[in-house]
Amino acid sequence: MKAVVLEKQGGPLKVVNRPCPQPGPGELLVRVGACAVCRTDLHIYDGDLTSPKLPLILGHEIVGRVEATGSGVSGVHAGDRVGIPWLGGTCGVCSFCRAGKENLCDRPRFTGYDRDGGFARFAVADARFVFPIPAAYDDISAAPLLCAGLIGYRALRMAGDARRLGLYGFGAAAHIITQVALRESREVFAFTRPGDTAGQAFARSLGAVWAEGSDQSPPEPLDAAIIFAPVGSLVPRALRETTKGGVVICAGIHMSEIPAFPYEHLWGERVLRSVANLNRRDGEEFFALAPTIPVRTQVETFPLESAGEALARLRAGHVRGAAVLVPDGDRV
């Protein structure tokens, strides 16, 4: 099969031909129809996340059809369409797993990090950790829902009943969660890179009541803010813009160093918290909700061989919505 492989962090991505993987007990072999490109893929490539298996096939927002099943699989069959998310497996026995907090598992397995992901024609997944994909979505439009949508949804739930919601970094996750927030009668205030007028226009087109650079202050205090951009200096900025009793949620898996800030920015019972991974309940809830809104994803597609270009455009902030790799045409 054709695959895009990272052999060394920071090194070039290589397009190679590999034998098709085979599913083991409890696993599925999935023919990839589409795989979205996530900022976490950049963090892995850049070495911000330091312990990936190498060589590695990146990609953890995968939609495709089950080609074969390993022994012991029940409830999923060849021909079913499934999504493969970032959380690829858990130990099931640590204190967090036993408490229903599998996203905090002490010994997790992550797709496109600990196990090969979807920058390839086929991928293998633990059958217990895949989601059925609603029929309302084709493969390409569904792929960004597997991480941008799920992490955004988990972050939004942490915002509680906040009416005035700030979103710092208006990319794949923000453009999805804006749609959910508006359905819930919230007001969305979008913060982009300073000078990104196209990004601000994109946010307004989706219903944001205000959209400016992250160096600007909104016209009224925020009840909550979600930081999708991996920029630590946005944390004290968001706290300053959030009213007493509000919450600031850091929704990325990696962030640059957070600078020191005065206690007064946190005082007033403001809350600063992070989002770690996702759990299967998040997926079940979100995939039931998304078609009812309906959430629409805006995507820019790339052939599998152009994975490096997709990452570069994402890094530069030149993707409106989500970048998606489409490996059509390759055969074993």
C-alpha positions as CSV (number, residue, x, y, z in Angstrom):
1,M,0.0,0.0,0.0
2,K,1.0,3.6,-0.4
3,A,1.9,5.5,2.8
4,V,3.5,8.7,3.9
5,V,6.1,7.9,6.6
6,L,7.9,10.1,9.1
7,E,11.3,8.5,9.8
8,K,12.8,11.2,11.9
9,Q,11.1,14.1,13.7
10,G,11.8,17.3,11.7
11,G,12.9,15.2,8.7
12,P,11.1,14.9,5.4
13,L,7.9,12.9,5.0
14,K,8.5,10.0,2.6
15,V,6.0,8.4,0.2
16,V,6.7,4.7,0.3
17,N,5.1,1.4,-0.6
18,R,4.5,-0.9,2.3
19,P,2.8,-4.3,2.8
20,C,-0.8,-3.9,3.8
21,P,-1.1,-4.2,7.6
22,Q,-3.2,-7.1,9.0
23,P,-5.6,-6.8,11.9
24,G,-4.8,-8.7,15.0
25,P,-7.3,-9.9,17.6
26,G,-9.8,-7.3,18.4
27,E,-8.7,-5.1,15.5
28,L,-10.1,-3.8,12.2
29,L,-8.4,-3.2,8.9
30,V,-9.9,0.0,7.4
31,R,-9.5,1.2,3.8
32,V,-8.9,5.0,4.3
33,G,-11.4,7.2,2.5
34,A,-10.1,10.5,4.0
35,C,-7.8,11.6,6.8
36,A,-7.8,15.2,8.1
37,V,-4.6,16.9,9.0
38,C,-4.4,18.2,12.6
39,R,-2.1,20.6,14.4
40,T,-1.1,17.7,16.6
41,D,0.4,16.1,13.5
42,L,2.6,19.3,13.3
43,H,3.5,18.9,17.0
44,I,4.6,15.3,16.4
45,Y,6.6,16.3,13.3
46,D,8.3,19.2,15.0
47,G,9.2,17.2,18.1
48,D,7.0,19.0,20.5
49,L,5.6,15.6,21.4
50,T,8.7,13.7,22.1
51,S,8.0,10.0,22.1
52,P,6.3,8.8,18.9
53,K,7.0,5.4,17.5
54,L,9.4,5.8,14.5
55,P,9.1,5.3,11.7
56,L,5.5,6.5,11.9
57,I,2.5,7.1,9.7
58,L,0.8,10.2,11.0
59,G,-2.9,11.0,11.0
60,H,-5.7,10.5,13.5
61,E,-8.8,11.9,11.9
62,I,-9.6,8.9,9.7
63,V,-12.8,7.9,7.9
64,G,-13.0,4.7,5.9
65,R,-14.6,1.3,5.3
66,V,-13.9,-1.8,7.3
67,E,-12.0,-4.2,5.0
68,A,-11.4,-7.1,7.4
69,T,-11.8,-7.9,11.1
70,G,-9.5,-9.7,13.4
71,S,-10.6,-12.5,15.8
72,G,-12.9,-11.5,18.7
73,V,-14.4,-8.5,17.0
74,S,-18.2,-8.1,17.5
75,G,-20.6,-5.3,16.5
76,V,-18.5,-4.1,13.5
77,H,-18.4,-5.9,10.2
78,A,-16.7,-5.7,6.8
79,G,-18.2,-2.9,4.8
80,D,-19.1,-0.7,7.8
81,R,-18.0,2.9,7.6
82,V,-16.1,4.0,10.7
83,G,-14.1,6.8,12.1
84,I,-10.7,6.3,13.9
85,P,-9.9,9.1,16.4
86,W,-6.8,10.1,18.3
87,L,-7.5,7.9,21.3
88,G,-6.6,4.5,19.9
89,G,-6.7,2.4,23.1
90,T,-6.5,2.5,26.9
91,C,-5.3,0.1,29.6
92,G,-8.8,-0.3,31.1
93,V,-7.3,-1.0,34.6
94,C,-5.7,2.2,35.9
95,S,-7.5,4.5,38.4
96,F,-8.6,6.9,35.6
97,C,-10.0,4.2,33.4
98,R,-11.9,2.6,36.3
99,A,-13.3,6.1,37.2
100,G,-14.7,6.6,33.7
101,K,-11.9,9.1,32.8
102,E,-10.3,7.0,30.0
103,N,-9.0,10.2,28.3
104,L,-6.6,10.5,31.3
105,C,-5.4,6.8,31.1
106,D,-1.9,6.2,32.4
107,R,-1.1,3.9,29.5
108,P,-3.0,5.1,26.5
109,R,-2.4,4.3,22.8
110,F,-2.8,7.2,20.3
111,T,-3.5,6.9,16.6
112,G,-0.8,8.4,14.5
113,Y,1.6,8.5,17.5
114,D,1.9,5.1,19.3
115,R,0.3,3.2,16.4
116,D,0.3,4.0,12.6
117,G,-2.4,6.4,11.5
118,G,-4.2,7.4,8.4
119,F,-1.7,9.1,6.1
120,A,-1.9,5.8,4.1
121,R,-4.3,3.7,2.1
122,F,-5.1,1.4,5.0
123,A,-5.0,1.7,8.7
124,V,-5.5,-0.8,11.6
125,A,-7.5,0.2,14.7
126,D,-8.8,-1.3,17.9
127,A,-12.4,-2.1,17.2
128,R,-13.5,-0.8,20.6
129,F,-12.3,2.7,19.9
130,V,-13.9,3.5,16.5
131,F,-17.1,5.4,15.9
132,P,-19.9,4.8,13.3
133,I,-20.1,7.8,11.0
134,P,-23.5,9.4,10.4
135,A,-24.8,9.0,6.9
136,A,-25.3,12.7,6.6
137,Y,-21.5,13.1,6.0
138,D,-19.3,11.9,3.2
139,D,-15.8,10.7,4.1
140,I,-14.1,14.1,3.4
141,S,-16.5,16.2,5.3
142,A,-16.6,13.8,8.3
143,A,-12.8,13.5,8.7
144,P,-12.3,16.8,10.6
145,L,-15.0,15.8,13.1
146,L,-12.7,13.0,14.5
147,C,-10.4,15.4,16.3
148,A,-11.2,19.1,15.6
149,G,-14.8,18.3,16.2
150,L,-14.4,16.0,19.2
151,I,-11.8,18.1,21.1
152,G,-13.7,21.3,20.3
153,Y,-16.9,19.6,21.6
154,R,-15.2,18.5,24.8
155,A,-13.8,22.0,25.3
156,L,-17.2,23.6,24.7
157,R,-18.8,21.4,27.4
158,M,-16.1,22.7,29.8
159,A,-17.3,26.2,29.1
160,G,-20.6,25.4,30.9
161,D,-23.4,27.7,30.1
162,A,-21.2,30.7,29.1
163,R,-23.1,33.0,26.8
164,R,-20.3,35.1,25.5
165,L,-17.7,32.7,24.2
166,G,-14.2,33.7,22.9
167,L,-12.4,31.4,20.5
168,Y,-8.6,32.0,20.2
169,G,-7.3,30.6,16.9
170,F,-10.0,30.2,14.3
171,G,-9.1,27.0,12.5
172,A,-10.5,23.5,12.1
173,A,-11.9,23.2,15.6
174,A,-13.2,26.7,16.0
175,H,-15.1,26.7,12.7
176,I,-16.9,23.5,13.8
177,I,-17.6,24.5,17.4
178,T,-18.9,27.9,16.4
179,Q,-21.8,26.2,14.7
180,V,-22.6,24.2,17.9
181,A,-22.2,27.3,20.0
182,L,-24.6,29.3,17.9
183,R,-27.2,26.5,18.0
184,E,-27.0,26.8,21.8
185,S,-27.7,30.5,21.6
186,R,-24.2,31.6,22.5
187,E,-22.4,34.6,21.1
188,V,-19.0,33.8,19.5
189,F,-16.1,36.3,19.6
190,A,-13.3,35.1,17.3
191,F,-9.6,35.9,17.7
192,T,-7.2,35.3,14.8
193,R,-3.6,36.0,14.1
194,P,-3.3,39.8,14.0
195,G,-3.8,41.0,10.5
196,D,-5.6,37.9,9.3
197,T,-8.5,39.7,7.8
198,A,-9.5,36.6,5.7
199,G,-9.7,34.5,8.8
200,Q,-11.8,37.2,10.5
201,A,-14.1,37.4,7.5
202,F,-14.4,33.5,7.6
203,A,-15.4,33.7,11.3
204,R,-18.0,36.3,10.6
205,S,-19.4,34.3,7.7
206,L,-20.1,31.5,10.2
207,G,-21.9,33.8,12.6
208,A,-19.3,35.2,14.9
209,V,-20.6,38.5,16.3
210,W,-17.1,39.9,16.5
211,A,-13.8,38.9,14.9
212,E,-10.4,40.6,15.2
213,G,-6.8,39.9,15.9
214,S,-5.8,38.3,19.2
215,D,-4.1,41.5,20.2
216,Q,-7.5,43.2,20.4
217,S,-10.1,43.3,23.2
218,P,-13.7,42.3,22.6
219,P,-16.4,44.9,23.0
220,E,-17.6,43.2,26.2
221,P,-16.1,40.7,28.7
222,L,-16.2,37.1,27.9
223,D,-17.9,34.5,30.0
224,A,-15.5,31.8,28.7
225,A,-12.7,31.5,26.3
226,I,-11.3,28.4,24.5
227,I,-7.7,28.7,23.3
228,F,-7.1,26.5,20.2
229,A,-3.9,28.2,19.1
230,P,-0.7,26.7,20.7
231,V,0.5,30.1,22.0
232,G,1.1,30.4,25.7
233,S,1.0,34.2,25.7
234,L,-2.7,34.0,24.9
235,V,-3.5,32.5,28.3
236,P,-3.0,35.7,30.4
237,R,-4.6,37.7,27.5
238,A,-7.7,35.5,27.6
239,L,-7.9,35.7,31.4
240,R,-7.9,39.5,31.2
241,E,-10.7,39.4,28.8
242,T,-12.8,37.0,30.8
243,T,-15.3,38.2,33.5
244,K,-15.3,37.1,37.1
245,G,-16.3,33.5,37.5
246,G,-15.4,32.7,33.9
247,V,-13.3,29.9,32.5
248,V,-10.4,29.8,30.1
249,I,-9.8,26.4,28.5
250,C,-6.6,25.4,26.8
251,A,-7.7,22.9,24.1
252,G,-4.4,21.9,22.5
253,I,-2.1,19.0,23.4
254,H,0.9,21.3,23.3
255,M,1.4,25.0,24.0
256,S,4.4,27.3,24.1
257,E,5.5,28.5,27.5
258,I,2.9,30.5,29.4
259,P,4.4,33.7,30.7
260,A,4.1,34.9,34.2
261,F,1.0,37.0,34.9
262,P,-0.4,38.9,38.0
263,Y,-2.7,37.0,40.3
264,E,-5.3,39.7,39.7
265,H,-5.9,38.2,36.2
266,L,-6.9,34.9,37.8
267,W,-8.6,36.3,40.9
268,G,-12.4,36.6,41.0
269,E,-12.9,32.9,40.8
270,R,-11.8,32.6,37.2
271,V,-10.8,29.1,36.2
272,L,-7.9,28.0,34.0
273,R,-8.0,24.4,32.8
274,S,-6.9,22.1,30.0
275,V,-8.5,19.5,27.8
276,A,-6.7,16.2,27.6
277,N,-7.6,13.9,24.7
278,L,-11.1,12.6,24.4
279,N,-13.2,9.7,25.5
280,R,-15.7,7.5,23.7
281,R,-18.6,9.2,25.3
282,D,-17.6,12.5,23.7
283,G,-17.7,10.7,20.3
284,E,-21.1,9.2,20.9
285,E,-22.6,12.5,22.0
286,F,-21.0,14.6,19.3
287,F,-21.8,12.3,16.4
288,A,-25.4,12.2,17.6
289,L,-25.6,16.0,17.8
290,A,-23.6,17.1,14.7
291,P,-26.1,16.1,12.0
292,T,-29.0,17.7,13.9
293,I,-27.4,21.2,13.7
294,P,-26.2,20.4,11.1
295,V,-22.5,20.9,11.5
296,R,-20.9,21.6,8.1
297,T,-17.1,21.4,7.6
298,Q,-15.2,23.5,5.2
299,V,-12.2,21.6,3.8
300,E,-9.3,21.9,1.5
301,T,-8.3,18.5,0.0
302,F,-4.9,17.2,-0.9
303,P,-3.7,14.0,-2.5
304,L,-1.9,11.6,-0.1
305,E,1.5,12.5,-1.7
306,S,1.0,16.2,-0.8
307,A,0.8,15.6,3.0
308,G,3.9,17.8,3.4
309,E,2.3,20.6,1.6
310,A,-0.9,20.2,3.7
311,L,1.2,20.5,6.9
312,A,3.0,23.5,5.6
313,R,-0.2,25.3,4.7
314,L,-1.6,24.5,8.2
315,R,1.5,25.8,9.9
316,A,1.3,29.1,7.9
317,G,-2.4,29.5,8.8
318,H,-3.4,29.3,5.1
319,V,-6.1,26.6,5.5
320,R,-9.7,27.9,6.0
321,G,-11.4,25.2,7.9
322,A,-9.6,21.8,7.7
323,A,-7.0,20.2,5.4
324,V,-7.9,16.6,4.4
325,L,-5.8,14.0,2.6
326,V,-7.7,11.8,0.1
327,P,-5.8,8.6,-0.9
328,D,-8.2,7.6,-3.7
329,G,-6.7,5.6,-6.6
330,D,-4.0,3.7,-4.7
331,R,-4.3,-0.1,-4.5
332,V,-2.5,-2.8,-2.5
